[in-house]
Amino acid sequence: MSESVYRVTEVIGVSADSWEQAARNAVETVAGSVRELRIAEVVRQDVTIEEGKIAEFRVRLDVSFKYDKE
C-alpha cells in the first residue's frame, strides 16, 4: 500500500440555476488547475436574495487533492 498526503481546501461555487450546478461549477473550475482532485464534500448550501427572490445558489465545498511526491 502506498502512502499519500492530501490537502483539503474550501471553495465556493455559484450558480443562478441550482445548488447542483453551483457544485459542478466549483469542481470543474478547481479540476482545471489542480491535478489529482479526489473528493468534494458539500459543507454548506445557501442562497443570495435580491428583491425578495433567489438570485444565486451557493455551495461551499471542501475539495481534496493529492500532493505530488516530487
Backbone bond lengths (Angstrom), bond angles and torsions (degrees), N, CA, C in turn:
res aa  C-N    CA-C-N  psi(-1)  N-CA   C-N-CA  omega(-1)  CA-C   N-CA-C  phi
1 M - - - 1.455 - - 1.525 109.39 -
2 S 1.305 116.54 129.65 1.464 119.60 -179.53 1.526 110.43 -84.89
3 E 1.309 114.54 153.64 1.459 120.55 178.37 1.515 108.53 -96.82
4 S 1.317 115.81 142.16 1.463 120.90 -178.18 1.513 110.03 -138.37
5 V 1.318 114.67 158.70 1.459 122.10 174.53 1.518 107.46 -127.61
6 Y 1.322 115.87 133.66 1.459 121.99 -179.34 1.518 110.05 -122.66
7 R 1.303 115.40 150.74 1.459 121.87 174.47 1.514 107.80 -111.66
8 V 1.323 117.05 143.56 1.457 122.50 175.31 1.521 107.65 -114.64
9 T 1.314 115.92 126.87 1.463 122.60 -178.46 1.517 109.29 -128.81
10 E 1.302 116.50 140.17 1.465 120.61 178.87 1.529 109.88 -91.16
11 V 1.327 115.76 133.36 1.459 122.07 175.67 1.526 108.46 -133.28
12 I 1.320 116.25 159.10 1.460 121.75 177.81 1.516 108.46 -123.66
13 G 1.333 116.16 124.05 1.457 122.30 175.64 1.514 109.41 -101.01
14 V 1.323 116.65 146.23 1.465 122.16 -176.96 1.518 108.98 -130.89
15 S 1.338 115.65 141.69 1.459 121.45 175.98 1.519 109.42 -151.37
16 A 1.303 116.10 147.15 1.467 120.98 173.90 1.527 110.63 -81.52
17 D 1.343 117.84 -11.96 1.461 121.56 -172.52 1.530 115.39 -98.94
18 S 1.350 118.35 -47.70 1.464 120.15 -173.63 1.517 111.24 -167.10
19 W 1.351 114.66 165.49 1.460 119.21 173.68 1.511 110.62 -66.47
20 E 1.326 116.99 -37.39 1.462 120.59 179.31 1.528 110.95 -60.52
21 Q 1.320 116.40 -43.45 1.462 119.96 179.22 1.522 110.52 -68.44
22 A 1.313 117.51 -36.13 1.471 120.94 176.89 1.525 110.37 -61.48
23 A 1.339 116.67 -43.77 1.468 120.53 177.85 1.519 110.53 -64.61
24 R 1.321 116.66 -43.05 1.469 121.35 179.08 1.532 109.93 -61.06
25 N 1.327 117.33 -44.21 1.465 120.87 178.88 1.527 111.04 -58.82
26 A 1.329 116.68 -43.94 1.462 120.27 -179.09 1.523 111.17 -65.06
27 V 1.332 117.33 -48.52 1.459 120.91 -177.68 1.519 111.07 -63.27
28 E 1.320 117.77 -45.14 1.466 120.55 -178.90 1.520 111.53 -64.90
29 T 1.324 117.40 -36.52 1.461 120.37 178.34 1.525 110.84 -67.70
30 V 1.319 116.91 -46.96 1.464 120.63 178.87 1.531 110.69 -63.09
31 A 1.325 116.94 -42.48 1.469 121.01 -179.20 1.523 111.68 -61.38
32 G 1.325 117.74 -24.65 1.457 121.19 178.56 1.509 113.98 -73.56
33 S 1.345 117.52 -15.88 1.460 118.86 -177.70 1.529 114.04 -128.25
34 V 1.328 117.71 -2.96 1.467 121.49 -179.72 1.517 108.92 -126.50
35 R 1.331 116.31 129.74 1.475 120.11 174.83 1.524 109.84 -85.50
36 E 1.309 115.30 159.62 1.461 122.12 174.65 1.530 112.88 59.82
37 L 1.333 116.68 35.20 1.462 120.75 174.56 1.520 107.93 -64.80
38 R 1.330 117.85 130.99 1.457 120.95 -171.33 1.528 113.95 -114.17
39 I 1.321 117.57 -55.73 1.464 121.44 -171.57 1.522 109.74 -139.66
40 A 1.328 115.14 144.82 1.465 120.96 171.02 1.526 106.98 -126.47
41 E 1.310 116.06 125.11 1.463 121.28 -179.35 1.523 108.70 -115.40
42 V 1.328 116.76 126.49 1.463 121.04 177.61 1.518 108.12 -72.62
43 V 1.327 115.11 121.26 1.455 121.68 -179.23 1.530 110.21 -97.88
44 R 1.329 115.39 -36.80 1.466 119.34 -175.06 1.515 109.38 -159.44
45 Q 1.308 116.11 146.98 1.456 122.49 173.85 1.521 107.61 -124.62
46 D 1.328 116.58 139.44 1.449 119.75 173.16 1.520 109.28 -151.86
47 V 1.303 115.83 175.01 1.461 121.07 178.55 1.517 108.76 -131.85
48 T 1.329 115.94 154.21 1.451 120.57 169.20 1.520 106.87 -101.27
49 I 1.320 115.52 146.20 1.458 121.17 -174.65 1.526 109.16 -121.65
50 E 1.315 115.02 132.51 1.468 121.35 175.67 1.520 108.19 -131.88
51 E 1.310 115.81 127.47 1.464 122.31 179.11 1.531 112.10 52.95
52 G 1.337 115.83 40.21 1.451 121.75 176.46 1.513 115.94 76.76
53 K 1.331 117.27 8.26 1.470 120.94 -179.86 1.520 109.97 -127.50
54 I 1.336 115.05 154.05 1.462 119.80 177.55 1.523 109.03 -67.47
55 A 1.321 115.54 124.09 1.465 121.14 179.57 1.527 111.20 -98.54
56 E 1.346 116.57 -39.65 1.469 120.77 -177.86 1.521 109.95 -147.48
57 F 1.318 114.76 145.26 1.457 122.47 170.80 1.519 107.09 -98.16
58 R 1.339 115.92 134.62 1.464 119.95 -179.91 1.517 109.68 -126.67
59 V 1.321 115.68 137.47 1.456 121.87 178.04 1.521 108.38 -125.80
60 R 1.315 115.39 126.79 1.462 121.07 175.32 1.524 106.77 -96.17
61 L 1.323 116.23 124.19 1.463 121.99 -177.00 1.521 110.68 -121.91
62 D 1.316 115.65 143.11 1.461 121.16 164.88 1.520 105.27 -97.90
63 V 1.324 117.28 117.89 1.460 121.10 178.61 1.526 108.23 -109.93
64 S 1.327 115.84 142.72 1.458 118.80 178.93 1.518 109.30 -120.52
65 F 1.324 113.98 144.70 1.449 120.23 177.37 1.516 109.52 -141.97
66 K 1.302 114.70 154.75 1.464 121.81 -175.10 1.528 110.28 -87.29
67 Y 1.320 115.75 136.18 1.456 120.75 173.53 1.519 110.16 -75.51
68 D 1.316 116.18 141.93 1.463 120.59 172.16 1.520 108.18 -74.49
69 K 1.322 116.42 147.06 1.457 120.11 178.06 1.518 112.30 -77.64
70 E 1.313 116.66 -18.49 1.470 120.41 -177.47 1.492 111.46 -80.73
